Every structure is written in structure tokens, then in C-alpha cells.
Amino acid sequence: MQLKVEPEMAGKIVRCPGCNSKLNIPAEAAGGLPAPSGLPAPSGLPSPTGLPAPDATVGAPAESSEASPPPSDQDFSFEQHRNARGGWEETDPANPNPWLALGIGAVATLTWYGVLFPFGVGAYGTSPQGTMDYIHDLFYERTWVNYTESFFFFWAVAALYLKWQKLNHQKAAMYLDVLPAEFGQEITRDNVASFIDHLYALPGRLRDSLMVNRIRKGLELFEVRQNNGEVSGMMSAQSGIDSARIGGSYSLVKVFLWAIPILGFIGTVLGLSVAIGSIDLSDMTNMDKVMKSFGNVTSGLGTAFDTTLLGLVLAMFLNFPMNALAKAEDDNLNNIDAYCNEVLLPRLNDGGGIAGGDTGGIMETLVKAVASAQKEFLVDLNSLSARLMEQATNLDRRATEHQARVDREFATALTIMREKMTDAVTENVNKTSEYIRALSSGIQSLNGVLSQLGEKQILIHQVKKKGWFSRSE
């Protein structure tokens, strides 16, 4: 198989990531390749400048698997190429086997206690005879809490060790030459099948990795769709999935990182309970009994503080490698993202935006896009027409109901007004008739009085006043 090498590795001896054999890198392997399609050379690692030239290929030993050239498109059609491939079963790239980690942790715990067993000097409760005696008592003589803390610690360390092995496997896969330049500097619909077949010819142990799986999925999508935008979107989505998978693989270790200090605090409570329960001051005259009681108190306090001390120390020692491993996995994932963005995507050529491109493919894509847009437009237009017809029908119905209601209310109001006007006119006529009759009667009475006055004479005499104070007669 072919491997990528950095320029500074020329002339050195390395181990093959496929078979673990020693390889001598030729001095001329540092030659680079021009960037595809006139694009600037990418800056990420690994980059196309690390691809070996055809005459400077680093070959694996005879016992390692060697990729044979894939059949040309003349031998197999596009559908035959695609149907002949079914992918491969992907293993979890980040989550270690919890039961295997449990077994390794149990063995490591027993080994640790077996190493500490000979260092126990003197009976428990006496002053430690040295550092190793104190460490022996710290793990052996501090209740069940310290045994549980130790087991959880080694279980978590075993899980981190298995994750570290998976990370080394992912890093080894980064050296694979997954996009050989001999198939073409650009990846088009005509040669994409050769690149995919090359991935299927890689060693099974190395091709089942984050980088190879992501590139395989991107190339297979490009083989079907011939659309750089869709491949770029799929790559971004797959990067998020891989990042979430790696982040979730630390759940078990984080549980242990939380549980170990909590167990230390539980041991503190138990030790304080034993210490307080050992106080016996019922007979102060018996000094031996009092001193023995104080000895039990100090033993309980020692258990209380030592369990917390061990829990905090183990949690601290567990936190550093966990964060360092998480940082290394994030860096490896960033390298895969950089390779896909700076090497794979620039080499994809879907025939758009260049002279002499695949006009048939462009027209087919445009026809499909226009047909899809027209179909969606017609569906939306039919839906809008149906809604407009429904609204018009409802509007006509509501207008008819409103007109009928107005007619009814207008007829009712007109009838009521007619009845009220008839009653008012009748009443006014009656009152007017009564007033005329009363006026006629008054006029007749006035005529009678005037007739009587015409027949009589009324004499008016003026009386002359005689002075200021005289009386008139």
C-alpha cells in the first residue's frame, strides 16, 4: 500500500502503520505535487505536498497487503461499481469496551494491592514505620471505602488506556494515502469510482477509521450527486457527529471522577461516626479505659481524613490524563477536518464554473432543479387557488346572510315606525279636534257676551281731586 510522508521524514526509518514493519523512506520522497485546478497549496496537515511522487512511492513489505489498481470504467459500468461496494462495518472509534476496562481495572487493583501487601509493618493503629507502611495502611486499613476508590480509579485508568489505543489507531490511519494522485489531481464523476475502490482496497484494520470513513462517505455521495455543496454539508455534519461521539465517550470516566471524591467524603462521615461513638467517659477514674477510648477516637479520625485524602488524590491523578487525552482526540479530529477541507474538497470537480466542464451534467442538474421548482410552484399554486376559492365561497355566503339579515331588520324597523307614526297622528288629530271644539264654544260664548254689551251703555265720571290731603267722593 501507499503511505504519505512529510518532507522532513525523507531518508528516515519508520514503522508501517499497517503491518508494523520497518520502512526506509527514500530521500526523493519529499517531492511535492502541484495544487489541483490551480488552487493554492493547503496549509493544514496532512497536505497534498506530502503525497509521494509516482517514482518515490513508499512500499510496504511483501507480507503487507498491497492495493491493486482498480478496474477501469470500461470494464464495469457506474451502477456495477456502486452495487459491488457495500461499505464495511464501522466499529466505535472512541468508546472503549466497558467490560474489558472492568477486567483490566480489576486485575490492576489486585496487582496494586499485591505489591503493597509486603510493606505492612506492625499492627494497625500503631505509628507508621515508614512511608511505605503508611501507604500500605492507607489502602488496607481504612474501611471498604478505600478499596472502592482504588477499584474505580483503576477502572477509569483502564478505560483511558483503551481510548488511548483507539487514538493511536486513528493517528496511524492519517498516514494512509487515501487520495492517490495517480488517479488524477481532480476528482470528477469519471474517476471518483477509482478513488472509492482504492479506499476499499486499503487494509481493513486501518480503513475502519474516522478519516477513511468520512472520506469514503463523501466520495460515495459525490459519486451519486456530483455536487460539491452537498458533499461539504455532509462533511460538516459528519464532523459534528464525530465530535459528539468523542465527547460522549468520556461519560463513564467522568462518573468515576465524580464518584471517587464522593466516596472519600462518605469515608469521612463513617470515620467521624466511629470516632464519636468510641468516646466513653463513664468512668474517669479508670485511665486505661479513658486512654483506650481516646485511641479509638484518633483511629476513627485518621480513617475519616485518610479516605478523603485518598479520594482527592486519586481524582487529581485521574483528571490530568483524562483532559490530556481529550485534547489529543480533539486535535486529531481537527486534523481530519483540515484534511477534508483543504485536500478533499478542493480536488472535487462537479463540472460547475469551469470552461469545458460537463455540460450534459450541468444541463441535467438545471433541468432537474427547474422541474423540481416548477413542481413545487404548481403545487403551491393549486393550494393557493383552493384556498382562494374557499375564501370567495365563504365571503359570498356571509354577504348573502348579511343582506338577508339587513332586510329583515329594516322591514321590522319600518313596520314599528309606521305603527308608531299612525298612533301619534291619530292622537294629535283627536287632540286638535277637541281644541277646535273648545275654541268654537269659546268663540260662541264671546259672541254672546259682545251682543249683550252692545245693547248696554256704560257711563264713566271723572272725579276731581280737591287738594293733597282731600278725599275724593
C-alpha positions as a printed Julia matrix, in Angstrom:
473×3 Matrix{Float64}:
    0.0     0.0     0.0
    1.0     3.63   -0.39
    1.7     5.97    2.51
    2.03    9.72    2.78
    5.25   11.18    4.15
    6.26   14.64    5.26
    9.29   16.28    3.59
   11.29   16.22    6.82
   10.89   12.42    7.07
   12.92   11.73    3.89
   15.75    9.23    4.49
   14.47    8.1     7.88
   13.33    4.67    9.06
    9.73    4.43   10.3
    7.26    1.68   11.09
    4.44    0.84    8.72
    1.02    1.57   10.32
   -0.42   -1.44    8.52
    1.96   -4.27    9.42
    4.27   -2.55   11.95
    7.35   -3.39    9.85
   10.3    -1.03    9.45
   10.4     1.07    6.28
   13.2     3.15    4.81
   11.76    6.35    3.32
   13.59    7.33    0.1
   15.28   10.71    0.04
   13.4    11.74   -3.11
   10.02   11.13   -1.41
    9.94   14.76   -0.31
    8.9    15.94   -3.76
    5.54   17.65   -3.8
    2.69   17.8    -6.28
    1.12   20.92   -7.79
   -2.15   22.02   -6.33
   -5.2    20.77   -8.3
   -7.06   23.17  -10.61
   -4.58   25.96   -9.99
   -5.66   26.27   -6.33
   -3.13   27.42   -3.73
   -1.46   24.7    -1.75
   -3.35   23.97    1.51
   -1.76   24.77    4.82
   -3.31   22.05    7.0
   -1.8    18.73    7.92
   -1.67   16.38    6.14
   -1.47   18.26    2.83
   -1.07   17.3    -0.83
    2.6    18.28   -0.63
    3.07   15.16    1.47
    1.83   12.88   -1.33
    4.7    10.87   -2.8
    5.5    11.14   -6.47
    4.87    8.06   -8.61
    8.59    7.25   -8.67
    9.02    7.81   -4.93
    6.27    5.6    -3.55
    6.96    4.15   -0.15
    6.11    0.48   -0.45
    5.23   -1.89    2.34
    6.97   -5.27    2.72
    5.79   -8.29    0.82
    3.74   -9.62    3.72
    1.62   -6.47    3.92
   -1.45   -6.07    1.75
   -0.82   -4.15   -1.48
   -3.58   -2.28   -3.23
   -4.06   -3.46   -6.79
   -5.17   -0.92   -9.39
   -8.96   -0.81   -9.55
  -10.69   -1.84  -12.76
  -11.34    0.91  -15.25
  -14.75    2.28  -16.1
  -14.6     0.39  -19.39
  -14.77   -2.93  -17.56
  -17.55   -2.03  -15.14
  -20.35    0.46  -15.53
  -21.2     3.07  -12.96
  -24.04    1.03  -11.46
  -21.91   -2.12  -11.3
  -19.17   -0.23   -9.47
  -21.61    1.18   -6.95
  -23.52   -2.07   -6.39
  -20.3    -4.04   -5.91
  -19.49   -1.94   -2.85
  -21.47   -2.27    0.34
  -19.29   -0.34    2.77
  -17.82   -2.03    5.8
  -18.91   -2.47    9.36
  -17.73    0.52   11.36
  -16.5    -0.03   14.89
  -16.87    2.6    17.59
  -13.85    4.9    17.19
  -13.97    6.42   20.67
  -15.97    4.38   23.22
  -13.91    1.63   24.86
  -15.4    -1.69   25.84
  -16.59   -1.14   29.45
  -16.36   -4.83   30.35
  -12.82   -5.1    29.06
  -11.96   -1.96   31.03
  -13.61   -3.53   34.08
  -11.48   -6.66   33.75
   -8.27   -4.67   33.29
   -9.18   -2.43   36.24
   -9.86   -5.43   38.48
   -6.54   -7.03   37.56
   -4.71   -3.74   38.11
   -6.38   -3.29   41.5
   -5.39   -6.77   42.65
   -1.87   -6.22   41.37
   -1.57   -2.93   43.23
   -2.76   -4.44   46.48
   -0.46   -7.39   45.95
    2.5    -5.02   45.55
    1.58   -3.13   48.74
    0.92   -6.22   50.85
    4.54   -6.92   51.94
    5.08   -3.34   53.15
    2.69   -3.63   56.09
    4.76   -3.3    59.3
    3.25   -3.58   62.77
   -0.33   -3.78   63.9
   -2.97   -1.39   62.69
   -3.32    1.67   64.9
    0.35    1.98   65.77
    2.54    4.72   64.38
    3.66    4.03   60.78
    7.18    2.69   60.48
    7.84    4.48   57.2
    6.33    5.88   54.03
    5.5     2.5    52.52
    3.93    1.36   55.77
    1.74    4.49   55.75
    0.75    3.86   52.12
    0.01    0.22   52.99
   -2.23    1.27   55.88
   -3.85    3.97   53.71
   -5.07    1.38   51.21
   -5.52   -1.63   53.51
   -6.68   -0.32   56.87
   -9.2     2.42   56.04
  -12.53    0.55   55.68
  -14.16   -0.54   52.45
  -14.23    2.99   51.06
  -10.57    3.0    50.04
  -10.94   -0.38   48.34
  -13.83    1.0    46.27
  -11.95    4.2    45.45
   -8.95    2.22   44.25
  -11.08   -0.07   42.11
  -12.9     2.86   40.48
   -9.59    4.61   39.85
   -8.01    1.65   38.09
  -11.22    1.0    36.15
  -11.14    4.6    34.86
   -7.41    4.32   34.06
   -8.11    1.15   32.07
  -10.84    2.96   30.11
   -8.42    5.8    29.34
   -5.79    3.29   28.25
   -8.21    1.67   25.81
   -9.18    5.08   24.47
   -5.51    5.91   24.04
   -5.11    2.78   21.91
   -8.05    3.83   19.77
   -6.49    7.28   19.36
   -3.21    5.72   18.19
   -5.19    3.71   15.67
   -6.81    6.91   14.37
   -3.44    8.63   14.14
   -1.94    5.69   12.25
   -4.75    5.89    9.69
   -3.78    9.51    9.0
   -0.63    8.24    7.22
   -2.65    6.4     4.57
   -2.56    7.81    1.05
   -6.34    7.84    0.68
   -6.4    10.1    -2.4
   -3.57    8.96   -4.72
   -2.5    11.48   -7.33
   -2.04    8.73   -9.92
   -5.81    8.57  -10.38
   -5.96   12.28  -11.14
   -5.35   15.6    -9.47
   -9.06   16.34   -9.65
  -11.87   14.08   -8.56
  -14.61   14.04  -11.18
  -17.59   11.86  -11.97
  -15.35    9.86  -14.34
  -12.64    8.85  -11.87
  -14.39    9.04   -8.49
  -15.08    5.28   -8.67
  -11.32    4.62   -8.82
  -10.74    6.61   -5.64
  -13.54    4.77   -3.83
  -12.24    1.38   -4.96
   -8.81    2.39   -3.68
  -10.32    3.02   -0.24
  -11.94   -0.43   -0.27
   -8.54   -1.97   -1.11
   -6.86   -0.49    2.0
   -6.09   -2.8     4.95
   -9.26   -3.47    6.9
   -7.73   -2.51   10.25
   -6.74    0.95    9.04
   -9.61    1.77    6.72
  -12.04    1.47    9.64
  -11.12    4.9    11.0
  -12.7     8.31   11.29
  -10.75    9.82    8.4
  -11.21    6.97    5.9
  -14.88    6.52    6.77
  -15.59   10.23    6.36
  -13.75   10.44    3.03
  -15.48    7.28    1.79
  -18.91    8.7     2.62
  -18.03   12.0     0.95
  -16.79   10.32   -2.23
  -19.79    7.99   -2.41
  -22.12   10.98   -2.05
  -20.19   12.8    -4.77
  -20.44    9.71   -6.98
  -24.23    9.88   -6.75
  -24.9    13.62   -6.62
  -21.86   15.36   -8.24
  -22.48   18.4    -6.06
  -19.66   19.99   -4.06
  -22.08   21.88   -1.81
  -23.87   18.74   -0.69
  -20.57   16.96   -0.02
  -19.34   19.93    2.03
  -22.55   19.96    4.05
  -22.32   16.24    4.69
  -18.69   16.61    5.8
  -19.64   19.33    8.28
  -22.49   17.23    9.66
  -20.24   14.18    9.98
  -17.65   16.28   11.81
  -20.28   17.28   14.35
  -21.34   13.65   14.78
  -17.75   12.52   15.36
  -17.15   15.34   17.84
  -20.29   14.45   19.79
  -19.31   10.77   19.78
  -15.86   11.54   21.16
  -17.28   13.86   23.81
  -19.79   11.24   24.93
  -17.1     8.57   25.24
  -15.87   10.23   28.45
  -19.15    9.74   30.3
  -18.0     6.68   32.26
  -14.69    8.29   33.23
  -16.48   11.46   34.34
  -18.75    9.34   36.53
  -15.69    7.84   38.22
  -14.12   11.29   38.55
  -17.26   12.37   40.41
  -17.72    9.19   42.46
  -14.17    8.91   43.87
  -14.24   12.2    45.9
  -17.82   11.45   46.98
  -16.67    8.1    48.36
  -13.91    9.97   50.2
  -16.49   12.18   51.9
  -18.58    9.12   52.74
  -15.48    7.61   54.39
  -15.06   10.87   56.33
  -18.6    10.62   57.69
  -18.09    6.97   58.63
  -14.8     7.75   60.35
  -16.31   10.62   62.34
  -19.23    8.4    63.33
  -16.81    5.75   64.63
  -14.76    8.38   66.43
  -17.74    9.96   68.18
  -19.23    6.58   69.02
  -15.93    5.45   70.63
  -15.91    8.19   73.27
  -16.51    6.6    76.68
  -16.2     8.91   79.68
  -18.41    6.97   82.02
  -15.52    6.11   84.39
  -12.98    8.91   84.54
  -11.03    7.17   87.34
  -10.02    4.3    85.03
   -7.27    5.93   82.99
   -6.59    2.83   80.92
  -10.19    2.81   79.76
  -10.11    6.53   79.02
   -6.88    6.28   77.02
   -8.24    3.35   75.06
  -11.33    5.42   74.26
   -9.17    8.28   73.01
   -7.17    5.81   70.94
  -10.35    4.66   69.21
  -11.26    8.32   68.61
   -7.95    9.1    66.94
   -8.22    5.93   64.86
  -11.66    7.0    63.64
  -10.42   10.49   62.83
   -7.5     9.01   60.91
   -9.91    6.92   58.85
  -12.08    9.98   58.22
   -9.27   12.16   56.92
   -7.36    9.43   55.06
  -10.39    8.38   52.99
  -10.97   11.96   51.86
   -7.26   12.42   51.19
   -7.08    9.3    49.04
  -10.23   10.24   47.13
   -8.97   13.73   46.31
   -5.51   12.49   45.3
   -6.9     9.77   43.03
   -9.33   12.22   41.44
   -6.5    14.66   40.77
   -4.3    11.96   39.22
   -7.25   10.85   37.07
   -8.16   14.34   35.89
   -4.83   15.16   34.23
   -4.63   12.18   31.81
   -8.33   12.44   31.0
   -8.02   16.08   29.9
   -4.77   15.39   28.05
   -6.38   12.53   26.13
   -9.45   14.64   25.35
   -7.18   17.38   23.99
   -5.32   14.85   21.82
   -8.57   13.47   20.4
   -9.82   16.97   19.62
   -6.55   17.76   17.85
   -6.82   14.58   15.79
  -10.4    15.43   14.86
   -9.29   18.94   13.85
   -6.59   17.41   11.63
   -9.22   15.27    9.91
  -11.42   18.34    9.38
   -8.46   20.27    7.98
   -7.59   17.43    5.59
  -11.15   17.2     4.29
  -11.49   20.97    3.89
   -8.04   21.66    2.42
   -7.32   18.5     0.42
  -10.51   16.6    -0.43
  -12.98   19.41   -1.13
  -10.63   21.48   -3.38
  -10.0    18.39   -5.51
  -13.7    17.72   -6.1
  -14.84   18.94   -9.51
  -18.57   18.72  -10.17
  -18.23   20.44  -13.57
  -19.61   23.79  -12.47
  -17.9    27.16  -13.07
  -15.06   25.98  -15.38
  -14.59   26.03  -19.13
  -15.06   22.72  -20.88
  -16.97   21.25  -17.95
  -19.59   18.57  -18.13
  -22.31   20.49  -19.98
  -24.6    17.5   -20.02
  -24.33   17.14  -16.27
  -24.94   20.85  -15.78
  -27.99   20.81  -18.03
  -29.29   17.7   -16.31
  -28.86   19.37  -12.94
  -30.53   22.56  -14.19
  -33.43   20.63  -15.71
  -33.94   18.72  -12.51
  -33.76   21.92  -10.48
  -36.22   23.75  -12.76
  -38.57   20.76  -12.86
  -38.47   20.49   -9.08
  -39.07   24.23   -8.68
  -41.92   24.17  -11.22
  -43.5    21.21   -9.48
  -43.32   22.96   -6.15
  -44.72   26.14   -7.75
  -47.67   24.27   -9.27
  -48.4    22.51   -6.01
  -48.31   25.82   -4.15
  -50.45   27.48   -6.87
  -53.09   24.75   -6.67
  -53.14   25.01   -2.93
  -53.44   28.8    -3.12
  -56.26   28.57   -5.69
  -58.16   26.14   -3.5
  -57.78   28.45   -0.52
  -58.9    31.48   -2.59
  -61.96   29.6    -3.86
  -62.84   28.58   -0.35
  -62.45   32.17    0.87
  -64.6    33.5    -2.01
  -67.35   30.96   -1.29
  -67.32   31.86    2.38
  -67.41   35.57    1.51
  -70.45   35.12   -0.79
  -72.28   33.1     1.81
  -71.58   35.63    4.52
  -72.65   38.54    2.23
  -75.96   36.79    1.42
  -76.63   36.1     5.09
  -75.78   39.69    5.97
  -78.12   41.13    3.27
  -80.99   38.9     4.41
  -80.44   39.99    7.99
  -80.39   43.69    6.96
  -83.64   43.27    5.01
  -85.36   41.6     7.94
  -84.24   44.2    10.42
  -85.16   47.08    8.04
  -88.69   45.68    7.46
  -89.2    45.2    11.18
  -88.0    48.72   11.97
  -90.21   50.21    9.18
  -93.3    48.4    10.48
  -92.66   49.58   14.03
  -92.12   53.16   12.83
  -95.32   53.06   10.75
  -97.36   51.85   13.71
  -95.89   54.5    15.99
  -96.5    57.29   13.44
 -100.14   56.16   12.92
 -100.79   56.19   16.66
  -99.15   59.59   17.06
 -101.12   61.14   14.14
 -104.4    59.7    15.42
 -103.72   61.04   18.89
 -102.8    64.5    17.52
 -105.95   64.61   15.36
 -108.1    63.78   18.34
 -106.47   66.42   20.48
 -106.77   69.0    17.68
 -110.45   68.22   17.26
 -111.01   68.71   20.97
 -109.13   72.02   20.89
 -111.22   73.24   17.9
 -114.45   72.31   19.61
 -113.36   74.09   22.77
 -112.31   77.12   20.7
 -115.63   77.15   18.82
 -117.52   77.03   22.1
 -115.41   79.89   23.47
 -116.0    81.98   20.36
 -119.76   81.46   20.6
 -119.71   82.49   24.26
 -117.64   85.57   23.38
 -120.11   86.5    20.62
 -122.99   86.26   23.13
 -121.21   88.44   25.59
 -120.38   91.01   22.93
 -124.01   91.04   21.79
 -125.13   91.76   25.31
 -122.61   94.51   25.76
 -123.7    96.17   22.56
 -127.16   96.75   23.93
 -125.91   98.47   27.17
 -124.22  101.8    27.86
 -121.59  102.35   30.47
 -121.06  105.88   31.88
 -117.71  106.85   33.27
 -117.49  110.02   35.53
 -114.22  111.67   36.31
 -113.86  112.88   39.94
 -111.78  115.93   40.56
 -109.36  115.99   43.47
 -109.58  118.95   45.89
 -106.14  119.01   47.42
 -103.22  116.95   48.54
 -105.0   115.54   51.5
 -108.61  115.8    50.44
 -110.77  112.75   49.91
 -112.42  112.13   46.72
 -116.09  111.41   46.72
